[in-house]
Amino acid sequence: MTFSLDKWKGILTISLTIIVIGSVWGLAEMTLGGFLHAIHFPYKGAIMVGLAISFMAIFVTLFYALFTKVFPVVSVTEMERAQKET
């Protein structure tokens, strides 16, 4: 078994990225949810789900390259691409 410091640095980077993303997401959800609750908006759930999906899409787009560096096979598409290269 080999010990790769680069891989652990990557995992630490991903862990910190997930913590930051979760904090930003939580702050936005708390702020908007509190505001919508205060004004008695009837469709709070729909707005919050839309916000959650938007955040997920943005963060996946921004950080996809980071995750694929540490975990080379992330999706079925990546597995197919790796099989074609061999």
VODRENPA-791479 format. One line per field, with one value per residue: residue number from 1; residue in three letters; x, y negated, z negated of N, C-alpha, C in turn. Coordinates in steps of 0.1 Angstrom, whole numbers, plus 5000, padded with zeros to 4 digits. Each point is the difference from the previous one (the first is absolute). Example, Ala and Ser with C-alpha at 12.3 -4.5 7.8 and 13.67 -1.06 7.14 Angstrom:
BEGIN
num <- c(1, 2)
residuo <- c(ala, ser)
n_u <- c(5132, 4996)
n_v <- c(5057, 4989)
n_w <- c(4922, 5007)
ca_u <- c(4991, 5009)
ca_v <- c(4988, 4989)
ca_w <- c(5000, 5000)
c_u <- c(5009, 4992)
c_v <- c(4988, 4989)
c_w <- c(5000, 4992)
END
This chain:
BEGIN
num <- c(1, 2, 3, 4, 5, 6, 7, 8, 9, 10, 11, 12, 13, 14, 15, 16, 17, 18, 19, 20, 21, 22, 23, 24, 25, 26, 27, 28, 29, 30, 31, 32, 33, 34, 35, 36, 37, 38, 39, 40, 41, 42, 43, 44, 45, 46, 47, 48, 49, 50, 51, 52, 53, 54, 55, 56, 57, 58, 59, 60, 61, 62, 63, 64, 65, 66, 67, 68, 69, 70, 71, 72, 73, 74, 75, 76, 77, 78, 79, 80, 81, 82, 83, 84, 85, 86)
residuo <- c(met, thr, phe, ser, leu, asp, lys, trp, lys, gly, ile, leu, thr, ile, ser, leu, thr, ile, ile, val, ile, gly, ser, val, trp, gly, leu, ala, glu, met, thr, leu, gly, gly, phe, leu, his, ala, ile, his, phe, pro, tyr, lys, gly, ala, ile, met, val, gly, leu, ala, ile, ser, phe, met, ala, ile, phe, val, thr, leu, phe, tyr, ala, leu, phe, thr, lys, val, phe, pro, val, val, ser, val, thr, glu, met, glu, arg, ala, gln, lys, glu, thr)
n_u <- c(5008, 4997, 5007, 4990, 5010, 5002, 4997, 5007, 5009, 4998, 5001, 5011, 5005, 4997, 5006, 5010, 5000, 4997, 5009, 5008, 4998, 5001, 5010, 5005, 4998, 5005, 5010, 5001, 5000, 5008, 5007, 4999, 5002, 5008, 5005, 5000, 5005, 5008, 5001, 5000, 5011, 4989, 5009, 5003, 4993, 4991, 5000, 4999, 4992, 4995, 5001, 4995, 4991, 4998, 5000, 4993, 4992, 4999, 4999, 4992, 4995, 5001, 4996, 4994, 5008, 4997, 4987, 5001, 5007, 4992, 4988, 5009, 4994, 4993, 4999, 4988, 4998, 5005, 4992, 4990, 5003, 5001, 4989, 4996, 5006, 4995)
n_v <- c(5012, 4991, 4991, 4994, 4991, 5001, 5013, 5000, 4993, 5008, 5011, 4994, 4997, 5012, 5005, 4991, 5004, 5013, 4998, 4994, 5010, 5009, 4993, 4998, 5012, 5004, 4991, 5003, 5012, 4998, 4992, 5007, 5011, 4994, 4995, 5011, 5005, 4990, 5001, 5012, 5003, 5003, 4997, 5000, 5011, 4995, 4989, 5006, 5008, 4989, 4994, 5011, 5002, 4987, 5000, 5012, 4994, 4989, 5006, 5008, 4990, 4993, 5011, 5003, 4991, 4994, 5004, 4998, 4991, 5000, 5000, 5007, 5010, 4990, 5002, 5005, 4988, 4997, 5010, 4995, 4988, 5005, 5007, 4989, 4993, 5011)
n_w <- c(5000, 5009, 4995, 5005, 4997, 5013, 4999, 4989, 5006, 5010, 4991, 4994, 5012, 5004, 4989, 5001, 5012, 4996, 4990, 5009, 5009, 4990, 4996, 5013, 5003, 4988, 5002, 5013, 4996, 4990, 5008, 5012, 4994, 4992, 5011, 5007, 4989, 4999, 5013, 4994, 5007, 5008, 5009, 4987, 4999, 5009, 4993, 4988, 5006, 5006, 4988, 4994, 5010, 5000, 4986, 5001, 5009, 4993, 4989, 5005, 5007, 4989, 4993, 5011, 5005, 4989, 5000, 5013, 4995, 4989, 5005, 5008, 4994, 5005, 5013, 5005, 5003, 4989, 4995, 5008, 4997, 4988, 5002, 5006, 4990, 4994)
ca_u <- c(4992, 5008, 4994, 5002, 4996, 4992, 4987, 4994, 4998, 4988, 4988, 4998, 4994, 4986, 4992, 4998, 4991, 4987, 4996, 4997, 4988, 4989, 4998, 4993, 4986, 4993, 4997, 4990, 4987, 4995, 4996, 4988, 4989, 4996, 4993, 4987, 4992, 4996, 4990, 4989, 4999, 4994, 5007, 5013, 5007, 5004, 5012, 5012, 5004, 5006, 5013, 5009, 5005, 5009, 5013, 5007, 5005, 5012, 5012, 5005, 5007, 5012, 5010, 5001, 5014, 5007, 4997, 5005, 5015, 5002, 4993, 5000, 4988, 4989, 4987, 5000, 5006, 5015, 5004, 4999, 5012, 5012, 5001, 5003, 5014, 5009)
ca_v <- c(4988, 4987, 4988, 4988, 4987, 4992, 5005, 4995, 4985, 4998, 5003, 4989, 4989, 5003, 4999, 4986, 4995, 5004, 4992, 4986, 5000, 5002, 4988, 4990, 5005, 4999, 4986, 4995, 5007, 4994, 4986, 4999, 5007, 4991, 4988, 5005, 5003, 4987, 4994, 5010, 5004, 5013, 5010, 5000, 5013, 5000, 4990, 5006, 5011, 4994, 4995, 5011, 5006, 4990, 5001, 5012, 5000, 4991, 5006, 5011, 4994, 4993, 5008, 5013, 5003, 5003, 5013, 5010, 5001, 5009, 5012, 4999, 5005, 4994, 5003, 5010, 4993, 5001, 5014, 5004, 4993, 5007, 5013, 4998, 4997, 5012)
ca_w <- c(5000, 5001, 4994, 5009, 4994, 5009, 5000, 4987, 5002, 5008, 4992, 4991, 5008, 5002, 4987, 4997, 5010, 4996, 4988, 5004, 5008, 4991, 4992, 5008, 5003, 4988, 4998, 5010, 4998, 4987, 5002, 5008, 4993, 4990, 5007, 5005, 4989, 4994, 5008, 5002, 5014, 4999, 5008, 4995, 5004, 5014, 5002, 4994, 5008, 5011, 4996, 4998, 5013, 5006, 4994, 5003, 5014, 5000, 4993, 5008, 5012, 4996, 4993, 5006, 5003, 4987, 4996, 5009, 4998, 4989, 5003, 5014, 5006, 4992, 5006, 5010, 5011, 4998, 5002, 5014, 5006, 4996, 5008, 5014, 5001, 4998)
c_u <- c(5009, 4993, 5003, 4995, 4992, 4985, 4993, 4998, 4988, 4987, 4997, 4994, 4985, 4991, 4998, 4991, 4986, 4995, 4996, 4987, 4988, 4997, 4993, 4986, 4991, 4996, 4990, 4986, 4994, 4995, 4988, 4989, 4994, 4992, 4986, 4990, 4994, 4989, 4988, 4998, 4995, 5008, 5015, 5008, 5005, 5012, 5012, 5005, 5007, 5014, 5010, 5005, 5009, 5014, 5007, 5006, 5012, 5012, 5005, 5007, 5013, 5011, 5001, 5015, 5008, 4997, 5005, 5015, 5003, 4993, 4998, 4988, 4988, 4987, 5001, 5007, 5015, 5005, 5001, 5012, 5013, 5001, 5003, 5015, 5009, 4998)
c_v <- c(4988, 4989, 4988, 4988, 4991, 5003, 4995, 4985, 4998, 5003, 4989, 4988, 5002, 4999, 4986, 4993, 5003, 4992, 4986, 4999, 5002, 4988, 4989, 5004, 4998, 4985, 4995, 5006, 4994, 4986, 4999, 5007, 4991, 4988, 5005, 5004, 4987, 4993, 5009, 5003, 5014, 5011, 5001, 5013, 4999, 4991, 5007, 5012, 4995, 4995, 5011, 5006, 4991, 5001, 5012, 5000, 4990, 5006, 5012, 4995, 4994, 5009, 5014, 5004, 5003, 5014, 5011, 5001, 5010, 5013, 5001, 5006, 4996, 5004, 5010, 4994, 5001, 5014, 5004, 4993, 5007, 5013, 4997, 4997, 5012, 5009)
c_w <- c(5000, 4994, 5009, 4993, 5009, 4999, 4987, 5001, 5008, 4993, 4990, 5007, 5003, 4988, 4996, 5010, 4997, 4988, 5004, 5008, 4991, 4992, 5008, 5003, 4988, 4996, 5009, 4997, 4987, 5002, 5008, 4993, 4989, 5005, 5005, 4989, 4994, 5008, 5003, 5015, 5001, 5007, 4996, 5005, 5015, 5002, 4994, 5008, 5013, 4997, 4997, 5012, 5007, 4994, 5003, 5014, 5002, 4994, 5008, 5012, 4996, 4995, 5006, 5003, 4988, 4996, 5009, 4999, 4989, 5002, 5015, 5007, 4991, 5005, 5010, 5013, 4999, 5001, 5014, 5007, 4997, 5007, 5014, 5002, 4999, 5012)
END
